[in-house]
Amino acid sequence: MTPEKKKQRRLRNLALLSLLLLAVGGTFAFQAFNQRAINDRLNEVDINVGGRVHDYYNRDTENKDVFVENYGERPIMARIRLSEFLETRQTGETDFTPLVSGSQRDQLDSWTTWIPSPDDINVRASIGNSNAFNRYSRLTFGWSRQGEYAPWYMPTFNHDNLDLMTAAAGHARDYIAGGGATDAVTDGATHPGAGTDAYWSENDDYENGSQGTTWPGVIATHTAAQNLQEQRAPMTLQQWQTIPNNQKIGDFWVIDHETGWAYWASLLEPSQATSYLLDAAEMLAAIEDTVFNGSYYYGIHVDSELISPGEEFTDEAAASGNLADLLVGIRNNAIDEDWGNPPSTEDVQPDELNFGAMNPGRIFTMSGEEYRYLEDMDNGNHMIIRNDPIRNVSWEAQNDELISWYAGLDDEVKAIVRPVNVPAPENVPSVADGEVEWNLDYGNRFLPSNFNEAALGAGVNDVTTVTSTGSGRAFSLSLADAVRLSGPGRGFSNPASRAGAGGSHWWLRTRGEGGAFPNPVWMVRYNGLLGGMFTSPGPVSNAGVRPALIIHQIPS
């Protein structure tokens, strides 16, 4: 690939975030401006691929929410790196004195990279003077509230992936909109909201341009969306190395404790937003002891990079060890038990894959189709599913679509597909939506808590298995299949992984009972409660079929 082609296919988001504090005579003010971003088109076709860094900040509460949104049509990979700056000046002094010698307020490259200790991200390491800030500033990473689901945000109105601005709300200031100032005064908000904790809620709407202020982007009404639920608190690469392989890829941040880069540990799908990397930035009492009668300035610089999974981060060629494993795992959506399988982006034939070495949830590309590995069914049998649903197909038409899709597969793939015992559409047992009780520990409508025949009837037993007669075929998962394959360490480890890739709903084969809709059927939703299972009428906009296969491979 030529350098120009690679440039056209890369989406890089170089971000600048500064938290500016000014203290004079014991009166404290706290302001912020955030990222400058570069969002380039990934390829030459008319597909919008882009991401935007959000910064919600309120100086009165010191709430500080930093996360990444994918507003485009293809998955992206994301990483963020922080650096800090602090200088003080006593009353009567003319010049500020920087905490780290040689650093300068207006020279961002001179700021000190935040480096966590290998076993505790809340304590800065001694690498590069990072620990000099431990005494003065406390950063709160991740997002956790007892008994609460993930927070809500307002999606960006700015879908121009050549625009350098990002979503700075409340007292936050975008670097470009604020003219690049580091004076703690210049305004530069680019996004609605007060920047306070939990400012946005479910079903909140905002019409850009309707309240006398037009934020960058389109004139439109957006509805609040939910950040992804944090599966794990942010951790260092050293801590990541110790957890089981089947838990190493998911919705959480992993920080390289040697470079300070924080990586989102899974592909960020379209219309999704990461959980918070940063939730608060607070000054500690020690600053008053140091500046007992004077002023100080504190800043955080955020350098972020967003790329297509088919590209590499700027310095990725030098990655090795755990970091290299993490990056391969993100692209594959799983850490293989061995490394005999090709990357998920490499299109290969069936005989080039070792299905027995795959972990549930692993993404791979076979004969031109991208799949998700669901489970090892023993005896050389493995269940897989097309990663991206076939859109705009009604529930009633899904069987015809499955037949048509299967007919178009390569012969090499058909040769390993097994026959299955799936009931005819008219014989599929039903499950009443209103009778299902949901386990709220995993998010609403992700896993039922009463999935048994006594409570819900025979539909809980409609599990797809291999049969000894008939021909290979594609099938839609049942509600029972989707439940069985969902949960930590399984093919659909969390709600986001169960939602259809590319922003779409997909049908299950199970019928519903009762409720507000005539002839209800079960589906997996993409918007609202991401990855949740609902009953809906058959003709739903953007819904589709997600073909599954059981394939057979004798281990070599």
C-alpha positions as CSV (number, residue, x, y, z in Angstrom):
1,M,0.0,0.0,0.0
2,T,1.4,3.4,-1.0
3,P,1.9,6.0,1.8
4,E,-0.8,8.2,0.2
5,K,-3.3,5.3,0.2
6,K,-2.4,4.5,3.8
7,K,-2.9,8.1,4.7
8,Q,-6.3,8.1,3.1
9,R,-7.4,5.0,5.0
10,R,-6.2,6.1,8.4
11,L,-8.3,7.8,10.9
12,R,-6.0,9.7,13.4
13,N,-7.4,11.7,16.2
14,L,-4.6,13.8,17.8
15,A,-6.2,15.4,20.9
16,L,-5.4,18.1,23.3
17,L,-7.0,18.4,26.7
18,S,-5.9,21.0,29.3
19,L,-7.5,21.3,32.7
20,L,-6.6,24.8,33.8
21,L,-6.7,26.0,37.4
22,L,-6.0,29.4,38.8
23,A,-5.7,30.1,42.5
24,V,-5.2,33.6,43.8
25,G,-5.4,34.5,47.5
26,G,-7.0,31.2,48.3
27,T,-9.9,31.6,45.8
28,F,-9.8,28.7,43.3
29,A,-11.2,28.6,39.7
30,F,-11.0,25.5,37.5
31,Q,-11.4,25.6,33.7
32,A,-10.7,23.3,30.8
33,F,-10.3,23.0,27.1
34,N,-10.1,19.8,25.3
35,Q,-9.0,18.0,22.2
36,R,-7.8,19.1,18.9
37,A,-8.5,16.2,16.6
38,I,-7.7,15.1,13.1
39,N,-10.2,12.8,11.5
40,D,-9.3,11.6,8.0
41,R,-11.3,9.5,5.7
42,L,-10.3,5.8,5.8
43,N,-10.8,5.0,2.2
44,E,-11.9,6.5,-1.1
45,V,-15.5,5.2,-1.2
46,D,-18.3,7.3,0.3
47,I,-18.4,5.6,3.8
48,N,-18.3,7.9,6.8
49,V,-15.7,6.6,9.2
50,G,-14.9,8.7,12.2
51,G,-14.6,9.1,15.9
52,R,-14.7,12.0,18.3
53,V,-13.3,12.5,21.8
54,H,-15.8,13.9,24.3
55,D,-14.9,16.1,27.2
56,Y,-17.6,17.0,29.7
57,Y,-16.3,19.2,32.4
58,N,-17.7,21.4,35.2
59,R,-15.3,23.6,37.2
60,D,-17.6,23.8,40.2
61,T,-17.8,20.0,40.8
62,E,-14.5,19.1,39.1
63,N,-16.5,16.4,37.2
64,K,-14.4,15.4,34.1
65,D,-15.7,12.8,31.7
66,V,-13.4,11.8,28.8
67,F,-14.4,9.1,26.4
68,V,-14.4,8.2,22.6
69,E,-17.5,8.0,20.4
70,N,-17.6,6.2,17.1
71,Y,-20.1,8.1,15.0
72,G,-19.1,6.4,11.7
73,E,-20.1,3.3,9.8
74,R,-17.2,1.0,10.5
75,P,-15.4,-0.2,13.7
76,I,-12.4,1.7,15.0
77,M,-9.5,1.1,17.5
78,A,-8.8,3.8,20.1
79,R,-6.0,4.9,22.4
80,I,-5.4,7.9,24.6
81,R,-2.3,9.3,26.4
82,L,-2.2,11.9,29.1
83,S,0.5,14.4,30.0
84,E,0.5,16.9,32.8
85,F,1.9,20.4,33.6
86,L,2.0,22.4,36.8
87,E,3.6,25.8,37.6
88,T,3.3,28.0,40.7
89,R,3.9,31.6,41.5
90,Q,4.1,33.2,45.0
91,T,2.7,36.7,45.6
92,G,5.3,39.3,44.6
93,E,7.0,37.0,42.1
94,T,7.0,37.9,38.5
95,D,7.4,34.5,36.8
96,F,5.8,31.1,37.4
97,T,8.1,28.2,38.3
98,P,7.3,24.8,36.6
99,L,7.1,21.7,38.8
100,V,9.2,19.8,36.3
101,S,12.3,21.7,35.2
102,G,12.4,22.5,31.5
103,S,8.6,22.2,30.9
104,Q,6.7,25.2,29.5
105,R,3.0,26.0,29.5
106,D,2.8,26.8,25.8
107,Q,5.1,24.0,24.7
108,L,2.8,21.0,25.0
109,D,5.5,18.5,23.9
110,S,7.5,19.5,27.0
111,W,4.7,18.4,29.4
112,T,5.2,15.3,31.5
113,T,3.7,12.0,30.2
114,W,1.4,10.4,32.8
115,I,2.8,7.0,33.6
116,P,1.0,4.7,36.1
117,S,2.8,2.3,38.4
118,P,2.7,-1.2,36.9
119,D,0.3,-2.6,39.6
120,D,-1.7,0.6,40.4
121,I,-3.0,3.1,37.9
122,N,-3.9,5.5,40.7
123,V,-0.2,6.0,41.6
124,R,2.1,7.6,39.1
125,A,5.4,5.9,38.4
126,S,8.8,7.5,38.7
127,I,9.4,7.2,34.9
128,G,10.0,10.6,33.4
129,N,9.1,12.6,36.5
130,S,5.5,11.5,36.4
131,N,5.4,10.9,40.2
132,A,6.1,14.5,40.8
133,F,2.4,15.1,40.3
134,N,1.2,12.5,42.9
135,R,1.3,15.1,45.7
136,Y,-0.8,17.7,43.9
137,S,-3.3,16.0,41.6
138,R,-5.6,13.0,41.8
139,L,-7.1,11.6,38.6
140,T,-10.1,9.3,38.9
141,F,-10.1,6.6,36.2
142,G,-13.1,4.6,34.9
143,W,-16.7,4.9,35.9
144,S,-18.4,3.0,38.7
145,R,-21.6,3.8,40.6
146,Q,-23.1,1.3,43.0
147,G,-26.2,-0.2,41.5
148,E,-26.2,2.1,38.4
149,Y,-26.0,1.4,34.7
150,A,-23.6,3.2,32.4
151,P,-24.1,6.9,32.0
152,W,-25.7,8.7,29.0
153,Y,-24.2,11.2,26.6
154,M,-25.3,13.3,23.7
155,P,-23.9,12.1,20.4
156,T,-21.9,14.6,18.5
157,F,-23.6,16.7,15.8
158,N,-20.3,16.9,14.0
159,H,-19.9,14.0,11.6
160,D,-17.3,15.7,9.4
161,N,-14.3,13.4,9.7
162,L,-12.0,16.2,8.4
163,D,-13.0,18.6,11.1
164,L,-10.4,19.0,13.9
165,M,-12.9,19.9,16.7
166,T,-14.2,17.5,19.3
167,A,-17.2,17.5,21.7
168,A,-16.3,19.9,24.6
169,A,-19.2,20.6,26.9
170,G,-19.8,22.7,30.0
171,H,-16.7,24.5,31.1
172,A,-14.5,22.4,28.8
173,R,-12.8,24.2,25.9
174,D,-11.9,22.7,22.5
175,Y,-8.4,23.6,21.6
176,I,-9.3,24.9,18.2
177,A,-12.5,26.7,19.1
178,G,-10.6,28.3,21.9
179,G,-7.8,29.5,19.6
180,G,-5.3,27.2,21.3
181,A,-5.2,29.5,24.3
182,T,-3.6,28.4,27.6
183,D,-4.9,31.3,29.6
184,A,-7.6,29.5,31.6
185,V,-10.1,32.1,30.4
186,T,-10.8,31.8,26.7
187,D,-14.1,30.1,25.8
188,G,-14.3,27.2,23.4
189,A,-17.2,24.8,24.1
190,T,-18.3,22.9,21.0
191,H,-21.1,20.6,22.4
192,P,-24.2,21.1,24.6
193,G,-24.4,20.4,28.3
194,A,-23.3,21.7,31.6
195,G,-20.5,19.1,32.1
196,T,-21.9,17.9,35.4
197,D,-22.1,14.3,36.4
198,A,-25.2,12.5,34.9
199,Y,-26.2,15.6,33.0
200,W,-27.8,13.6,30.2
201,S,-30.5,10.9,30.9
202,E,-32.3,8.3,28.9
203,N,-34.8,9.8,26.3
204,D,-33.3,13.3,26.5
205,D,-33.4,15.1,23.2
206,Y,-31.4,18.1,22.0
207,E,-32.1,20.1,18.9
208,N,-29.0,21.7,17.6
209,G,-29.7,25.3,16.7
210,S,-33.0,25.6,18.5
211,Q,-31.7,27.5,21.6
212,G,-29.8,30.3,20.0
213,T,-26.6,28.4,19.9
214,T,-25.5,26.3,16.9
215,W,-22.9,23.8,17.8
216,P,-20.5,22.5,15.2
217,G,-22.1,20.0,12.9
218,V,-25.6,19.4,11.4
219,I,-28.8,21.1,12.4
220,A,-30.7,18.1,13.8
221,T,-32.2,16.6,16.9
222,H,-30.3,13.9,18.7
223,T,-31.4,11.6,21.5
224,A,-29.1,10.7,24.4
225,A,-27.2,7.4,24.0
226,Q,-25.6,5.3,26.6
227,N,-21.9,4.7,27.1
228,L,-20.8,1.1,27.1
229,Q,-20.9,-0.5,30.5
230,E,-17.4,-0.8,32.0
231,Q,-16.7,-4.5,32.3
232,R,-13.5,-3.9,34.3
233,A,-11.9,-0.9,35.9
234,P,-9.0,0.5,33.8
235,M,-5.9,-1.5,34.4
236,T,-2.2,-1.6,33.5
237,L,-0.8,-3.9,30.9
238,Q,0.9,-5.8,33.6
239,Q,-2.4,-6.4,35.4
240,W,-4.0,-7.3,32.1
241,Q,-1.4,-10.1,31.5
242,T,-2.6,-11.9,34.6
243,I,-6.3,-12.3,33.8
244,P,-7.6,-15.4,31.8
245,N,-7.3,-15.2,28.1
246,N,-11.1,-15.5,27.6
247,Q,-11.5,-12.2,29.6
248,K,-8.7,-10.1,28.1
249,I,-10.8,-8.5,25.4
250,G,-13.8,-6.5,26.4
251,D,-15.2,-3.1,27.2
252,F,-12.5,-1.6,29.4
253,W,-9.2,0.4,29.2
254,V,-5.7,-1.1,29.3
255,I,-2.8,1.2,30.0
256,D,0.7,0.5,28.8
257,H,2.7,1.4,31.9
258,E,5.8,2.0,29.9
259,T,4.5,4.5,27.4
260,G,1.3,5.8,29.1
261,W,-0.9,4.9,26.1
262,A,-4.4,3.7,27.2
263,Y,-6.0,1.3,24.8
264,W,-9.7,0.5,24.5
265,A,-9.6,-3.3,24.8
266,S,-12.0,-4.1,22.0
267,L,-13.2,-2.8,18.6
268,L,-15.4,0.2,19.0
269,E,-18.4,-0.4,16.8
270,P,-20.5,2.2,15.0
271,S,-22.8,4.3,17.3
272,Q,-21.0,3.1,20.4
273,A,-19.1,5.2,22.9
274,T,-16.4,3.8,25.3
275,S,-16.8,3.9,29.0
276,Y,-14.9,6.8,30.7
277,L,-11.1,6.8,30.8
278,L,-11.1,9.8,33.0
279,D,-14.0,10.6,35.4
280,A,-12.5,13.4,37.6
281,A,-9.4,15.5,38.0
282,E,-9.0,17.0,41.5
283,M,-6.3,19.1,43.1
284,L,-5.1,17.9,46.5
285,A,-4.6,20.0,49.6
286,A,-0.9,20.0,49.1
287,I,-1.2,22.7,46.5
288,E,-2.4,25.1,49.1
289,D,0.7,24.3,51.2
290,T,2.9,25.0,48.2
291,V,1.0,28.1,47.0
292,F,-0.2,29.5,50.3
293,N,-0.4,33.0,48.9
294,G,-0.1,33.1,45.2
295,S,-1.4,31.3,42.1
296,Y,-0.8,28.1,40.1
297,Y,-1.7,26.7,36.7
298,Y,-2.3,23.0,36.1
299,G,-3.0,21.3,32.8
300,I,-3.6,17.9,31.3
301,H,-2.8,17.2,27.6
302,V,-4.6,14.3,25.9
303,D,-3.1,12.8,22.8
304,S,-5.4,10.3,21.2
305,E,-5.2,8.2,18.0
306,L,-8.1,6.4,16.3
307,I,-7.5,4.0,13.5
308,S,-9.2,1.5,11.3
309,P,-8.5,-2.2,12.4
310,G,-6.8,-2.7,9.1
311,E,-4.2,-0.1,9.8
312,E,-1.6,0.3,12.6
313,F,-1.0,2.8,15.3
314,T,1.9,5.2,14.6
315,D,4.5,3.2,16.6
316,E,2.9,-0.2,16.4
317,A,5.7,-1.8,14.4
318,A,7.8,-1.7,17.5
319,A,5.2,-3.4,19.7
320,S,6.2,-6.6,21.4
321,G,5.2,-8.9,24.2
322,N,1.9,-8.2,26.0
323,L,1.3,-5.1,24.0
324,A,1.5,-6.9,20.7
325,D,-0.8,-9.6,22.1
326,L,-3.3,-7.0,23.1
327,L,-3.4,-5.3,19.7
328,V,-3.8,-8.6,17.9
329,G,-6.5,-9.6,20.4
330,I,-8.4,-6.4,19.8
331,R,-8.5,-6.9,16.1
332,N,-9.5,-10.6,16.5
333,N,-11.9,-9.8,19.3
334,A,-10.3,-12.6,21.3
335,I,-7.0,-14.0,22.5
336,D,-6.4,-17.3,20.9
337,E,-5.2,-20.2,23.0
338,D,-2.4,-20.5,20.5
339,W,-1.3,-18.2,17.7
340,G,-1.9,-20.5,14.8
341,N,-4.8,-18.5,13.4
342,P,-4.4,-15.5,11.1
343,P,-5.5,-12.0,12.0
344,S,-9.3,-11.3,11.8
345,T,-8.7,-8.9,8.9
346,E,-7.0,-11.6,6.7
347,D,-9.4,-13.4,4.4
348,V,-8.5,-17.1,4.3
349,Q,-9.9,-20.5,3.3
350,P,-11.3,-22.9,5.9
351,D,-8.3,-25.2,5.9
352,E,-6.1,-22.2,7.0
353,L,-8.1,-21.9,10.3
354,N,-7.8,-23.8,13.5
355,F,-11.2,-23.5,15.1
356,G,-10.2,-25.6,18.1
357,A,-7.8,-22.9,19.1
358,M,-10.3,-20.1,19.0
359,N,-11.9,-18.5,22.1
360,P,-15.6,-17.6,22.1
361,G,-16.2,-14.2,20.5
362,R,-13.2,-14.4,18.2
363,I,-13.7,-12.6,14.9
364,F,-12.3,-14.2,11.7
365,T,-12.7,-13.8,7.9
366,M,-13.3,-16.9,5.8
367,S,-13.9,-17.0,2.1
368,G,-15.0,-13.4,1.9
369,E,-17.4,-13.4,5.0
370,E,-16.6,-12.1,8.4
371,Y,-17.7,-14.4,11.3
372,R,-17.8,-14.5,15.1
373,Y,-16.8,-17.8,16.7
374,L,-19.5,-18.8,19.2
375,E,-18.6,-22.1,20.8
376,D,-16.8,-25.4,20.7
377,M,-19.6,-28.0,20.6
378,D,-17.2,-31.0,21.0
379,N,-16.5,-33.8,18.6
380,G,-14.9,-31.4,16.1
381,N,-18.1,-29.3,15.8
382,H,-18.1,-25.5,16.2
383,M,-20.8,-22.9,16.0
384,I,-20.1,-19.6,14.1
385,I,-22.3,-16.7,13.1
386,R,-22.0,-14.0,10.4
387,N,-20.7,-10.9,12.2
388,D,-22.8,-8.4,10.3
389,P,-26.5,-9.1,9.9
390,I,-28.1,-9.0,6.4
391,R,-30.2,-5.9,6.7
392,N,-33.8,-5.0,5.8
393,V,-35.2,-8.5,5.8
394,S,-38.5,-9.2,7.5
395,W,-38.9,-12.0,10.1
396,E,-41.2,-13.8,7.8
397,A,-38.6,-13.7,5.0
398,Q,-35.6,-14.8,7.0
399,N,-35.8,-18.5,6.0
400,D,-35.7,-17.6,2.3
401,E,-32.8,-15.2,3.0
402,L,-30.9,-18.0,4.9
403,I,-31.3,-20.3,1.9
404,S,-30.2,-17.7,-0.6
405,W,-27.2,-16.7,1.5
406,Y,-26.0,-20.3,2.0
407,A,-26.3,-21.0,-1.7
408,G,-23.8,-18.2,-2.4
409,L,-21.1,-19.6,0.0
410,D,-17.9,-21.0,-1.4
411,D,-17.9,-24.8,-1.9
412,E,-14.9,-25.0,0.5
413,V,-17.1,-23.6,3.3
414,K,-20.2,-25.7,2.4
415,A,-18.0,-28.8,2.6
416,I,-17.5,-28.4,6.4
417,V,-21.1,-27.3,7.3
418,R,-23.2,-29.8,9.3
419,P,-26.9,-30.5,9.2
420,V,-28.9,-29.2,12.2
421,N,-32.2,-29.9,13.9
422,V,-34.0,-26.6,13.5
423,P,-37.8,-26.7,13.6
424,A,-39.8,-25.4,10.6
425,P,-40.8,-21.8,11.0
426,E,-44.5,-22.8,11.8
427,N,-43.3,-25.2,14.5
428,V,-40.9,-22.9,16.4
429,P,-42.1,-22.8,20.0
430,S,-42.9,-19.3,21.5
431,V,-41.8,-17.5,24.6
432,A,-44.0,-14.8,26.2
433,D,-42.0,-11.5,26.6
434,G,-44.1,-10.5,29.6
435,E,-43.2,-13.6,31.5
436,V,-39.4,-13.2,31.2
437,E,-37.6,-11.9,34.3
438,W,-34.3,-10.3,33.7
439,N,-31.0,-10.6,35.6
440,L,-30.1,-6.9,36.2
441,D,-26.5,-7.8,37.2
442,Y,-25.6,-7.9,33.5
443,G,-27.8,-5.1,32.2
444,N,-31.5,-5.0,31.4
445,R,-32.7,-7.6,28.9
446,F,-29.3,-9.3,28.5
447,L,-29.8,-12.5,30.5
448,P,-33.1,-13.9,31.9
449,S,-33.2,-15.1,35.5
450,N,-36.1,-17.5,35.0
451,F,-35.2,-19.3,31.8
452,N,-36.7,-22.6,32.6
453,E,-39.6,-24.6,31.2
454,A,-41.8,-24.3,34.2
455,A,-41.7,-20.5,33.9
456,L,-41.6,-19.9,30.2
457,G,-42.6,-23.1,28.4
458,A,-41.1,-25.3,25.8
459,G,-39.4,-22.4,24.0
460,V,-36.5,-22.6,26.4
461,N,-35.6,-26.0,25.0
462,D,-35.2,-24.9,21.4
463,V,-31.5,-25.3,21.3
464,T,-29.7,-25.9,17.9
465,T,-27.6,-29.1,17.7
466,V,-26.1,-31.3,15.0
467,T,-28.2,-34.0,13.5
468,S,-26.9,-37.1,11.7
469,T,-29.2,-36.8,8.7
470,G,-29.8,-34.1,6.1
471,S,-27.6,-31.5,4.5
472,G,-25.7,-28.6,5.8
473,R,-27.6,-25.4,6.2
474,A,-27.6,-21.9,7.7
475,F,-30.0,-21.1,10.5
476,S,-31.2,-18.2,12.8
477,L,-30.4,-18.6,16.5
478,S,-33.3,-19.2,18.8
479,L,-33.9,-17.3,22.0
480,A,-32.6,-20.3,23.9
481,D,-29.4,-20.3,21.7
482,A,-28.9,-16.5,22.4
483,V,-29.3,-17.0,26.1
484,R,-27.0,-20.0,26.2
485,L,-24.3,-18.2,24.2
486,S,-24.4,-15.0,26.2
487,G,-22.4,-14.0,29.3
488,P,-18.8,-13.6,30.5
489,G,-16.4,-15.8,28.5
490,R,-19.0,-16.8,26.0
491,G,-19.6,-15.9,22.3
492,F,-21.6,-12.9,23.3
493,S,-19.7,-11.8,26.4
494,N,-21.6,-8.5,26.9
495,P,-24.6,-6.6,25.4
496,A,-22.4,-4.7,23.0
497,S,-20.9,-7.9,21.5
498,R,-24.4,-9.3,20.9
499,A,-25.6,-6.3,19.0
500,G,-25.4,-6.5,15.3
501,A,-22.2,-5.1,13.8
502,G,-22.6,-2.0,11.7
503,G,-25.6,-0.7,13.7
504,S,-28.5,-3.1,13.0
505,H,-31.1,-5.2,14.8
506,W,-31.3,-8.9,14.0
507,W,-34.0,-11.5,14.3
508,L,-34.1,-14.6,16.4
509,R,-36.3,-17.5,15.1
510,T,-38.4,-17.6,18.3
511,R,-42.0,-16.3,18.3
512,G,-43.4,-14.2,21.1
513,E,-46.8,-14.3,22.9
514,G,-49.1,-11.5,23.9
515,G,-48.0,-7.9,24.4
516,A,-48.8,-4.8,22.4
517,F,-47.8,-6.2,18.9
518,P,-49.8,-8.6,16.7
519,N,-47.8,-11.8,16.0
520,P,-44.7,-10.7,18.0
521,V,-41.3,-12.2,17.4
522,W,-38.0,-12.0,19.2
523,M,-35.1,-9.8,18.1
524,V,-31.7,-8.4,19.3
525,R,-31.8,-4.6,19.5
526,Y,-29.0,-2.3,18.5
527,N,-30.3,1.1,19.7
528,G,-31.8,1.9,23.1
529,L,-30.7,-1.0,25.4
530,L,-27.8,-2.2,23.2
531,G,-27.8,-5.9,22.7
532,G,-31.0,-6.4,24.6
533,M,-33.6,-8.9,23.5
534,F,-37.2,-7.7,22.8
535,T,-40.3,-8.8,21.0
536,S,-41.4,-6.7,18.0
537,P,-43.6,-7.0,15.0
538,G,-41.9,-8.6,11.9
539,P,-41.5,-5.4,9.8
540,V,-38.9,-3.4,11.8
541,S,-36.8,-0.8,10.0
542,N,-33.1,-1.9,9.7
543,A,-33.7,-5.3,11.1
544,G,-32.1,-8.3,9.5
545,V,-31.0,-11.9,9.4
546,R,-27.8,-13.1,11.0
547,P,-27.0,-16.5,9.5
548,A,-25.3,-19.1,11.8
549,L,-23.5,-22.3,10.9
550,I,-22.3,-25.4,12.7
551,I,-19.1,-26.5,11.0
552,H,-16.9,-29.6,11.5
553,Q,-13.2,-29.7,11.6
554,I,-11.1,-32.7,12.7
555,P,-8.1,-31.4,14.7
556,S,-4.9,-32.1,12.9
